[in-house]
Amino acid sequence: MKNFDPNYFCQQFPLLTENLSSQDKPIIYFDNAATTQKPICVIDSYKTYYHNFNANVHRASHALSAKATTAFEKVREDVKRFIHAKSSKEIIWTKGSTESLNLIACTLGEQIVNRGDEIIVAVSEHHANIVPWQLLAKKKGAVIKVLTLDDNGVVDINAFEKLINTKTKIVCCSHISNVIGKINPIKAIVEKAKALGAISVIDGAQAIAHVPVNVQSIGCDFYVFSAHKMFGPTGVGVLYGKQALLEVMPPYQAGGEMIKTVSFNQETTFNTLPFKFEAGTPNIAGVVAFGQAINFTEQYDVNQLQHYEKKLGQYCYQALRNIPQIHFIVQHAPDIPLFSFTVDGHHNHDIASTLDSLGIAIRSGHHCAMPLMEYLNISGCLRVSLATYNSIEEVDYFIACLQKIIANTDNQVVYGQQENTDKEQSLASDKLVTQFANLDGWHNRHREIMLLSKQLTRLDKAARNDDSLIRGCESLAWLQASCDKQGIYTFEADSDAKVIRGLLVIVLAAFNGKTAQEIQHFDIDGYFESLGLIRQLSPSRSNGLLAIVEKIKSLVVSVE
């Protein structure tokens, strides 16, 4: 077993060492709760599989298939050992945690939930562990009961004991929230659910990379996680389920490996576990690569890994605490190095986009946890999530950059007025193209976008309403349109975030002063390509540009 050396460990991840940011420095990646980077052994595994033994698994009678099947099924055994399942029959391959949860809802959920039954879901759950149960409840006439949190941000076990009853059929809770980063009392929850005959479903997507998981010790009926959260590939997930439950559950999809016999003259029969739930050709290369990810982490002393991660997390938490403008969304330190917070006087997207221009990747928004944001009475937050390939030096650079961003504040807003008093600086689209053509790198272009935000005439607060809201733009943004007698359109817009206001200036420069026909046929992708922004700010990305353009086109139709 290798001793853990943080520098050597990081060198195994080529994206972190071979790709330079706009600052000509290695990328600092602090978005590990979304997905982790991949070590070279995982990346090379794909080439090895396709180069040496690419074949379908299980049913062929040739040597290549036998070799592929052996490698594929070995990883199932690895996962069984990794989470301490009783049998490899309890390990089902899926595309990820989301599909695993949907599988449970659409099979066992359909079997056991009836009108008037109750499903308990924690308020802090990821959307993937909320919406499948909402759909099931709506279809079956069941009721969703929401489990609240205590003052520390973990599931309130006292509230749970009052909420659960004999009507409860399913209890859904994350091992660790992807926003709060604290370990929930899942063992107590599972025990109480079992006592009242309810099925327990634990989302382990965040926990699997940070804490040892023993499904037999936890006692849960189901535990789900994704390979890509633990240095493995995307598109591979695990559904652990107790064998007795999996045996009686109907198939989720039909075709391929899940079939035993098919006939038009007698009843079609299904394969045994685990293959009953694995229809079609699986992600063989991905599963084999996942095995490499497990082997990669298991070559190190788990205690050393956890000690380093704890040290790194405590250092980052204390550094963030020392910044007066930062407010954590819950009190006390998290159990894993995942920190969610807001910053006084700054929009979350402005902070994240500016850090991105400096080569630091963090996440902003609701983090697929809208009910939690509503529960905490915030519209979103920043999230910094670390992994064992991150370093103290990276945290120091991040904190220094964050402090500079916070210090550079200009928050005086007068609604209904232009922030920049020199109205002659309003730009046409051709002038913007010329202006951006002289800029090198994302950092300089981002800075220019932030400066452009000052040129946007702010909407009156009364005009920032539900009718003018741009839906699909994660930061709040609004748009209004007017049309003169000659059929020429004028648009006014606003947003809470400076970066979105700057983008609105760019978008409005393209559409203001045009007819409906010109607007509908305008090449927005080509426009942003000419600005040199298409790679970072494509309208199809989550920054909301596509939503802005769609809102403009819908207003043209409605105004006409």
C-alpha positions as CSV (number, residue, x, y, z in Angstrom):
1,M,0.0,0.0,0.0
2,K,1.4,3.4,-1.0
3,N,1.9,6.3,1.4
4,F,-0.2,9.3,0.3
5,D,1.8,12.1,-1.2
6,P,-0.5,15.0,-2.2
7,N,1.8,16.3,-4.9
8,Y,2.3,12.9,-6.5
9,F,-1.4,12.1,-6.2
10,C,-2.3,15.3,-8.1
11,Q,0.2,14.4,-10.8
12,Q,-1.9,11.4,-11.7
13,F,-4.7,13.7,-13.0
14,P,-3.6,15.1,-16.4
15,L,-6.4,17.8,-16.7
16,L,-5.1,19.4,-13.5
17,T,-1.4,19.4,-14.6
18,E,-1.4,19.7,-18.4
19,N,-4.2,22.2,-19.0
20,L,-3.4,25.9,-18.3
21,S,-6.1,28.5,-17.4
22,S,-6.3,31.9,-18.9
23,Q,-3.8,33.0,-16.3
24,D,-1.2,30.5,-17.7
25,K,-1.4,28.5,-14.5
26,P,-2.8,25.0,-13.9
27,I,-6.6,25.0,-13.5
28,I,-7.8,25.1,-9.9
29,Y,-10.8,22.8,-9.8
30,F,-13.0,23.3,-6.8
31,D,-16.2,21.7,-8.2
32,N,-15.7,18.2,-7.1
33,A,-19.2,17.7,-5.7
34,A,-20.5,18.0,-9.3
35,T,-17.9,15.6,-10.8
36,T,-14.3,14.7,-10.0
37,Q,-11.4,14.7,-12.4
38,K,-10.0,11.3,-13.7
39,P,-6.6,9.8,-13.1
40,I,-4.6,8.6,-16.1
41,C,-5.2,5.0,-15.2
42,V,-9.0,5.5,-15.7
43,I,-8.5,7.4,-18.9
44,D,-6.1,4.7,-20.3
45,S,-8.5,2.0,-19.4
46,Y,-10.8,3.0,-22.2
47,K,-8.1,2.7,-24.7
48,T,-7.0,-0.7,-23.3
49,Y,-10.6,-2.1,-23.5
50,Y,-11.3,-0.9,-27.0
51,H,-7.8,-1.8,-28.2
52,N,-7.4,-5.2,-26.6
53,F,-10.8,-6.9,-25.9
54,N,-13.7,-4.9,-27.2
55,A,-16.7,-7.3,-27.4
56,N,-20.1,-7.6,-25.9
57,V,-20.5,-9.4,-22.6
58,H,-22.1,-12.5,-21.3
59,R,-23.6,-14.3,-24.2
60,A,-21.0,-14.7,-27.0
61,S,-19.0,-17.9,-27.2
62,H,-15.6,-16.5,-28.3
63,A,-12.5,-15.5,-26.4
64,L,-12.9,-11.7,-26.7
65,S,-16.3,-11.9,-25.2
66,A,-15.0,-14.1,-22.4
67,K,-12.3,-11.6,-21.6
68,A,-14.6,-8.6,-21.7
69,T,-17.1,-10.5,-19.4
70,T,-14.5,-11.4,-16.9
71,A,-13.2,-7.8,-16.7
72,F,-16.8,-6.4,-16.5
73,E,-18.0,-8.8,-13.8
74,K,-14.8,-8.4,-11.8
75,V,-15.7,-4.7,-11.2
76,R,-19.1,-5.9,-9.9
77,E,-17.2,-7.9,-7.3
78,D,-15.0,-4.9,-6.6
79,V,-18.1,-2.7,-5.9
80,K,-19.6,-5.5,-3.7
81,R,-16.4,-5.5,-1.6
82,F,-16.1,-1.7,-1.6
83,I,-19.5,-1.1,-0.1
84,H,-19.7,-4.4,1.9
85,A,-22.7,-5.9,0.1
86,K,-23.7,-9.5,0.8
87,S,-23.8,-10.6,-2.8
88,S,-22.8,-9.4,-6.2
89,K,-26.4,-10.0,-7.2
90,E,-27.2,-6.9,-5.2
91,I,-25.1,-4.6,-7.4
92,I,-27.0,-3.3,-10.4
93,W,-25.3,-1.2,-13.1
94,T,-27.1,2.0,-14.1
95,K,-26.2,5.3,-15.8
96,G,-25.8,7.1,-12.5
97,S,-27.5,7.9,-9.2
98,T,-30.4,9.5,-11.0
99,E,-31.3,6.4,-13.0
100,S,-30.9,4.3,-9.9
101,L,-33.5,6.4,-8.1
102,N,-35.9,6.4,-11.0
103,L,-35.5,2.6,-11.3
104,I,-36.6,2.2,-7.7
105,A,-39.5,4.6,-8.0
106,C,-40.8,3.0,-11.2
107,T,-40.5,-0.6,-10.0
108,L,-40.8,-1.1,-6.3
109,G,-42.6,2.2,-5.9
110,E,-45.3,1.2,-8.4
111,Q,-45.7,-2.1,-6.4
112,I,-46.1,-0.9,-2.9
113,V,-47.4,2.7,-3.0
114,N,-51.2,3.2,-3.2
115,R,-53.7,6.0,-2.7
116,G,-53.3,7.7,0.7
117,D,-49.8,6.2,1.3
118,E,-47.0,8.6,2.3
119,I,-43.4,9.0,1.0
120,I,-41.0,11.0,3.2
121,V,-38.4,13.0,1.4
122,A,-35.8,15.3,3.1
123,V,-35.9,18.9,2.2
124,S,-32.2,18.9,1.5
125,E,-32.4,16.3,-1.3
126,H,-31.0,16.7,-4.8
127,H,-33.8,17.0,-7.4
128,A,-33.0,13.4,-8.5
129,N,-34.2,12.2,-5.1
130,I,-37.3,14.4,-5.1
131,V,-38.9,14.4,-8.6
132,P,-39.2,10.6,-9.2
133,W,-41.2,10.4,-5.9
134,Q,-43.3,13.4,-6.8
135,L,-44.2,11.7,-10.1
136,L,-45.0,8.4,-8.3
137,A,-47.1,10.2,-5.7
138,K,-49.1,12.0,-8.4
139,K,-49.7,8.9,-10.3
140,K,-50.7,6.7,-7.3
141,G,-52.5,9.4,-5.3
142,A,-49.9,9.2,-2.5
143,V,-48.7,12.1,-0.3
144,I,-45.1,13.5,-0.1
145,K,-44.1,14.4,3.5
146,V,-41.1,16.8,3.8
147,L,-38.5,16.1,6.4
148,T,-36.9,19.3,7.8
149,L,-33.5,20.0,9.1
150,D,-32.1,20.9,12.6
151,D,-30.2,24.1,13.3
152,N,-26.9,22.4,12.1
153,G,-28.3,21.6,8.7
154,V,-28.7,17.8,9.1
155,V,-31.9,15.9,9.0
156,D,-33.9,16.5,12.2
157,I,-34.3,13.0,13.7
158,N,-36.9,14.2,16.2
159,A,-39.0,15.7,13.4
160,F,-38.6,12.4,11.5
161,E,-39.9,10.3,14.4
162,K,-43.0,12.5,14.5
163,L,-43.5,12.4,10.7
164,I,-43.2,8.7,10.1
165,N,-46.1,6.4,10.7
166,T,-47.8,3.2,9.4
167,K,-48.9,5.0,6.2
168,T,-45.2,5.7,5.3
169,K,-44.1,3.4,2.5
170,I,-40.8,4.9,1.4
171,V,-38.2,7.1,3.2
172,C,-35.7,9.0,1.0
173,C,-32.6,10.7,2.4
174,S,-29.1,11.5,1.3
175,H,-26.2,10.2,3.2
176,I,-24.6,13.6,2.8
177,S,-26.3,16.6,1.2
178,N,-24.6,18.0,-2.0
179,V,-25.1,21.5,-0.7
180,I,-24.7,21.2,3.1
181,G,-21.9,18.7,3.3
182,K,-22.9,17.1,6.6
183,I,-23.5,13.5,7.4
184,N,-27.1,12.7,8.1
185,P,-28.1,10.2,10.8
186,I,-29.1,7.6,8.2
187,K,-28.6,4.6,10.5
188,A,-31.2,5.9,12.9
189,I,-33.5,6.8,10.0
190,V,-33.1,3.3,8.5
191,E,-33.8,1.6,11.8
192,K,-37.0,3.7,12.4
193,A,-38.2,3.1,8.9
194,K,-37.6,-0.7,9.2
195,A,-39.5,-0.8,12.5
196,L,-42.6,0.7,10.8
197,G,-42.3,-1.4,7.6
198,A,-41.1,1.4,5.3
199,I,-38.5,1.0,2.6
200,S,-35.3,3.1,3.0
201,V,-33.6,4.7,0.0
202,I,-30.2,6.4,0.6
203,D,-28.6,8.7,-1.9
204,G,-24.9,8.2,-1.4
205,A,-23.7,10.2,-4.4
206,Q,-21.7,12.7,-2.2
207,A,-20.7,10.3,0.6
208,I,-19.1,7.6,-1.5
209,A,-16.0,9.7,-2.3
210,H,-15.5,10.8,1.3
211,V,-16.6,8.3,3.9
212,P,-16.4,4.5,4.2
213,V,-19.7,2.9,3.2
214,N,-21.0,-0.4,4.7
215,V,-24.5,-1.0,3.4
216,Q,-24.9,-4.0,5.8
217,S,-24.0,-1.8,8.8
218,I,-26.3,1.0,7.6
219,G,-29.0,-1.6,7.1
220,C,-30.7,0.4,4.2
221,D,-32.8,-1.3,1.6
222,F,-31.3,0.7,-1.2
223,Y,-28.1,2.8,-1.6
224,V,-27.2,4.6,-4.9
225,F,-24.1,6.4,-6.1
226,S,-22.3,7.4,-9.3
227,A,-18.8,6.5,-10.5
228,H,-18.0,10.0,-11.7
229,K,-18.1,11.4,-8.1
230,M,-15.2,9.2,-7.1
231,F,-12.6,9.6,-9.9
232,G,-14.5,7.2,-12.2
233,P,-16.1,7.8,-15.6
234,T,-19.4,9.5,-16.3
235,G,-22.4,7.3,-17.4
236,V,-21.8,4.6,-14.8
237,G,-23.9,4.3,-11.6
238,V,-24.6,1.7,-8.9
239,L,-27.9,0.6,-7.4
240,Y,-27.4,-1.5,-4.3
241,G,-30.5,-3.2,-3.2
242,K,-31.3,-6.0,-0.8
243,Q,-31.6,-9.2,-2.8
244,A,-35.0,-10.1,-1.4
245,L,-36.4,-6.8,-2.6
246,L,-34.7,-7.0,-6.0
247,E,-36.0,-10.5,-6.6
248,V,-39.7,-9.4,-6.3
249,M,-39.3,-6.1,-8.2
250,P,-40.5,-6.1,-11.9
251,P,-37.9,-5.2,-14.6
252,Y,-37.3,-1.5,-15.3
253,Q,-36.6,-1.8,-19.0
254,A,-36.9,-4.7,-21.5
255,G,-34.5,-6.1,-24.0
256,G,-31.1,-7.8,-24.2
257,E,-29.5,-9.3,-21.2
258,M,-32.6,-9.0,-18.9
259,I,-34.4,-11.7,-20.9
260,K,-34.4,-15.4,-20.2
261,T,-37.0,-16.6,-22.8
262,V,-39.2,-14.8,-25.3
263,S,-42.2,-16.4,-27.0
264,F,-45.4,-15.4,-28.7
265,N,-46.9,-18.7,-27.5
266,Q,-46.1,-18.6,-23.8
267,E,-45.2,-16.0,-21.2
268,T,-41.9,-14.2,-21.6
269,T,-39.5,-14.9,-18.7
270,F,-36.7,-12.7,-17.2
271,N,-33.1,-13.3,-16.3
272,T,-31.9,-13.7,-12.8
273,L,-30.2,-11.0,-10.7
274,P,-28.5,-8.7,-11.3
275,F,-29.1,-9.0,-15.1
276,K,-32.9,-8.6,-14.7
277,F,-32.3,-4.9,-14.4
278,E,-29.6,-4.5,-17.0
279,A,-31.4,-4.3,-20.4
280,G,-29.3,-3.9,-23.5
281,T,-25.6,-3.6,-24.1
282,P,-24.1,-2.0,-20.9
283,N,-21.4,0.7,-20.7
284,I,-18.7,-2.0,-20.7
285,A,-15.8,0.3,-21.1
286,G,-17.1,2.7,-18.4
287,V,-17.6,-0.1,-15.9
288,V,-14.1,-1.5,-16.6
289,A,-12.7,2.0,-16.1
290,F,-14.7,2.4,-12.9
291,G,-12.8,-0.7,-11.6
292,Q,-9.6,1.2,-12.3
293,A,-10.9,4.1,-10.2
294,I,-11.6,1.9,-7.3
295,N,-8.2,0.2,-7.5
296,F,-6.6,3.6,-7.8
297,T,-8.0,4.8,-4.5
298,E,-7.6,1.5,-2.7
299,Q,-3.8,1.5,-3.3
300,Y,-3.6,4.3,-0.6
301,D,-4.1,4.1,3.1
302,V,-7.7,5.3,3.6
303,N,-6.7,6.9,6.9
304,Q,-4.1,9.0,5.2
305,L,-6.5,10.1,2.5
306,Q,-9.1,11.1,5.1
307,H,-6.6,12.8,7.3
308,Y,-5.4,15.0,4.4
309,E,-8.9,15.7,3.3
310,K,-9.9,16.7,6.8
311,K,-6.8,19.0,7.1
312,L,-7.5,20.6,3.8
313,G,-11.2,21.1,4.6
314,Q,-10.5,22.7,8.0
315,Y,-8.0,25.0,6.5
316,C,-10.4,26.2,3.8
317,Y,-13.3,26.5,6.2
318,Q,-11.3,28.7,8.6
319,A,-10.0,30.9,5.7
320,L,-13.5,31.5,4.5
321,R,-14.7,32.2,8.1
322,N,-12.1,34.9,8.3
323,I,-13.8,36.9,5.5
324,P,-16.5,39.1,7.2
325,Q,-18.7,39.3,4.1
326,I,-19.1,35.5,3.8
327,H,-22.2,33.9,5.3
328,F,-22.4,30.1,5.4
329,I,-25.8,28.7,4.6
330,V,-25.8,26.6,7.8
331,Q,-23.9,26.9,11.0
332,H,-20.7,25.0,12.0
333,A,-18.2,23.2,9.8
334,P,-19.3,20.5,7.3
335,D,-18.2,16.9,7.6
336,I,-16.6,16.8,4.2
337,P,-14.7,19.7,2.4
338,L,-17.8,21.2,0.8
339,F,-18.7,24.8,1.6
340,S,-21.8,26.6,0.6
341,F,-22.1,30.4,1.3
342,T,-23.2,33.8,0.1
343,V,-21.2,37.0,-0.1
344,D,-22.6,40.3,1.1
345,G,-23.0,42.8,-1.7
346,H,-22.2,40.4,-4.5
347,H,-24.3,38.2,-6.7
348,N,-23.3,34.5,-6.7
349,H,-22.9,34.3,-10.5
350,D,-20.6,37.4,-10.5
351,I,-18.3,35.9,-8.0
352,A,-18.2,32.5,-9.8
353,S,-17.7,33.9,-13.2
354,T,-14.9,36.3,-12.1
355,L,-13.1,33.4,-10.4
356,D,-13.5,31.4,-13.6
357,S,-11.8,34.1,-15.5
358,L,-8.9,33.7,-13.0
359,G,-8.7,30.0,-13.6
360,I,-10.7,28.8,-10.5
361,A,-13.7,26.6,-11.0
362,I,-16.4,26.7,-8.4
363,R,-20.2,26.4,-8.7
364,S,-23.0,28.9,-8.2
365,G,-26.8,28.6,-8.3
366,H,-29.3,26.3,-6.6
367,H,-27.2,23.1,-7.1
368,C,-30.2,21.1,-8.1
369,A,-31.7,21.7,-4.7
370,M,-34.4,24.3,-5.2
371,P,-36.5,23.2,-2.3
372,L,-33.5,23.6,0.1
373,M,-32.9,27.1,-1.3
374,E,-36.6,27.9,-0.6
375,Y,-36.4,26.4,2.9
376,L,-33.3,28.5,3.7
377,N,-34.9,31.6,2.1
378,I,-32.1,32.2,-0.4
379,S,-32.1,32.2,-4.2
380,G,-28.9,30.4,-4.5
381,C,-25.3,30.2,-3.1
382,L,-21.7,29.6,-4.0
383,R,-20.3,26.1,-3.5
384,V,-16.6,25.2,-3.1
385,S,-16.0,21.4,-3.0
386,L,-12.5,20.0,-2.6
387,A,-10.9,16.6,-3.3
388,T,-7.7,14.9,-2.3
389,Y,-5.8,16.2,-5.4
390,N,-6.4,19.8,-4.2
391,S,-3.8,21.7,-2.1
392,I,-3.3,24.3,0.6
393,E,-1.6,26.5,-2.0
394,E,-4.7,26.3,-4.2
395,V,-6.9,27.3,-1.3
396,D,-4.6,30.3,-0.6
397,Y,-4.8,31.5,-4.2
398,F,-8.5,31.1,-4.2
399,I,-8.9,33.0,-0.9
400,A,-6.7,35.8,-2.2
401,C,-8.7,36.1,-5.4
402,L,-12.0,36.0,-3.6
403,Q,-10.9,38.8,-1.2
404,K,-9.9,41.0,-4.1
405,I,-13.2,40.4,-5.8
406,I,-15.1,41.3,-2.7
407,A,-13.0,44.4,-2.1
408,N,-13.7,45.6,-5.7
409,T,-17.4,46.5,-5.1
410,D,-19.7,49.0,-6.8
411,N,-23.1,48.3,-5.5
412,Q,-24.9,51.7,-5.7
413,V,-27.9,51.0,-8.0
414,V,-30.5,53.6,-9.0
415,Y,-33.4,51.8,-10.7
416,G,-34.7,53.4,-13.9
417,Q,-31.3,55.1,-14.6
418,Q,-28.2,54.1,-16.5
419,E,-25.4,53.0,-14.2
420,N,-22.8,54.7,-16.5
421,T,-23.7,58.4,-16.7
422,D,-22.0,58.8,-20.1
423,K,-24.9,57.6,-22.3
424,E,-22.8,58.2,-25.4
425,Q,-21.0,54.9,-24.6
426,S,-24.0,52.8,-25.6
427,L,-22.7,50.4,-28.2
428,A,-24.0,48.9,-31.4
429,S,-23.3,45.3,-32.2
430,D,-20.7,46.1,-34.9
431,K,-18.8,48.3,-32.5
432,L,-18.9,45.5,-29.9
433,V,-17.4,43.0,-32.3
434,T,-14.5,45.4,-33.1
435,Q,-14.0,46.0,-29.4
436,F,-13.9,42.3,-28.4
437,A,-11.7,41.5,-31.4
438,N,-8.8,43.4,-29.6
439,L,-9.2,41.3,-26.4
440,D,-7.1,38.3,-25.7
441,G,-8.2,35.5,-23.3
442,W,-11.3,34.8,-21.3
443,H,-10.1,36.9,-18.4
444,N,-10.0,40.1,-20.5
445,R,-13.3,39.3,-22.2
446,H,-15.0,38.6,-18.8
447,R,-13.7,41.9,-17.5
448,E,-15.1,43.7,-20.5
449,I,-18.5,42.1,-19.9
450,M,-18.5,43.2,-16.3
451,L,-17.7,46.8,-17.4
452,L,-20.5,46.7,-20.0
453,S,-22.9,45.9,-17.2
454,K,-22.6,49.6,-16.2
455,Q,-24.1,50.7,-19.5
456,L,-27.4,48.9,-19.0
457,T,-30.3,51.2,-18.1
458,R,-31.9,49.5,-15.0
459,L,-35.6,48.7,-15.1
460,D,-37.8,50.3,-12.5
461,K,-38.6,47.8,-9.7
462,A,-42.2,47.7,-10.7
463,A,-41.2,46.5,-14.1
464,R,-39.3,43.6,-12.6
465,N,-42.3,41.3,-12.4
466,D,-43.5,37.9,-13.3
467,D,-44.5,39.0,-16.8
468,S,-41.1,40.3,-17.7
469,L,-39.2,37.5,-15.9
470,I,-36.8,35.6,-18.2
471,R,-37.5,32.0,-17.3
472,G,-34.6,29.6,-17.6
473,C,-32.0,32.1,-16.6
474,E,-30.7,30.9,-13.3
475,S,-30.0,34.4,-12.0
476,L,-33.1,36.6,-11.9
477,A,-33.4,38.6,-15.1
478,W,-36.2,40.6,-16.8
479,L,-37.0,41.8,-20.3
480,Q,-39.5,44.2,-21.8
481,A,-40.3,45.1,-25.5
482,S,-41.9,47.9,-27.4
483,C,-42.5,48.4,-31.1
484,D,-43.0,51.7,-33.0
485,K,-45.2,52.4,-36.0
486,Q,-42.5,51.4,-38.4
487,G,-42.2,47.9,-36.8
488,I,-38.9,48.6,-35.1
489,Y,-38.4,46.9,-31.8
490,T,-36.7,48.3,-28.6
491,F,-35.9,46.1,-25.7
492,E,-35.1,46.9,-22.1
493,A,-33.7,44.4,-19.6
494,D,-32.2,44.0,-16.2
495,S,-30.7,41.3,-13.9
496,D,-29.5,40.9,-10.3
497,A,-26.1,39.7,-11.6
498,K,-23.6,42.0,-13.2
499,V,-22.3,39.4,-15.5
500,I,-25.8,38.8,-16.8
501,R,-26.4,42.6,-17.2
502,G,-23.2,42.8,-19.3
503,L,-24.4,39.9,-21.4
504,L,-27.8,41.7,-21.8
505,V,-26.0,44.8,-23.2
506,I,-24.3,42.5,-25.8
507,V,-27.6,40.8,-26.7
508,L,-29.7,44.0,-26.8
509,A,-27.1,45.6,-29.1
510,A,-27.8,42.8,-31.5
511,F,-31.6,43.0,-31.4
512,N,-32.5,46.6,-30.7
513,G,-33.6,48.6,-33.7
514,K,-34.6,45.6,-35.8
515,T,-37.8,44.4,-37.3
516,A,-39.5,41.2,-36.3
517,Q,-38.2,39.3,-39.3
518,E,-34.7,40.5,-38.7
519,I,-34.9,39.4,-35.1
520,Q,-36.3,35.9,-35.9
521,H,-33.5,35.2,-38.4
522,F,-30.6,36.8,-36.5
523,D,-27.6,34.4,-36.1
524,I,-26.9,34.7,-32.4
525,D,-24.3,31.9,-32.5
526,G,-22.4,33.6,-35.3
527,Y,-22.6,36.9,-33.4
528,F,-21.1,35.4,-30.2
529,E,-18.5,33.6,-32.4
530,S,-17.4,36.9,-33.8
531,L,-17.1,38.3,-30.3
532,G,-14.9,35.4,-29.3
533,L,-17.3,34.3,-26.6
534,I,-18.9,31.2,-28.2
535,R,-16.8,28.7,-26.2
536,Q,-17.5,30.2,-22.8
537,L,-20.9,31.8,-23.4
538,S,-22.8,29.8,-25.9
539,P,-26.5,30.4,-25.8
540,S,-27.1,26.7,-25.0
541,R,-25.2,27.0,-21.8
542,S,-26.7,27.5,-18.4
543,N,-25.8,31.2,-18.2
544,G,-29.2,31.8,-19.6
545,L,-28.4,33.4,-23.0
546,L,-30.6,31.0,-24.8
547,A,-33.4,31.9,-22.4
548,I,-32.8,35.6,-23.1
549,V,-33.0,35.1,-26.9
550,E,-36.1,33.0,-26.6
551,K,-37.7,35.6,-24.4
552,I,-36.9,38.3,-27.0
553,K,-38.4,36.2,-29.8
554,S,-41.5,35.4,-27.8
555,L,-42.0,39.1,-27.0
556,V,-41.7,40.0,-30.7
557,V,-44.6,37.6,-31.4
558,S,-46.7,38.9,-28.5
559,V,-46.2,42.5,-29.3
560,E,-47.1,41.9,-33.0
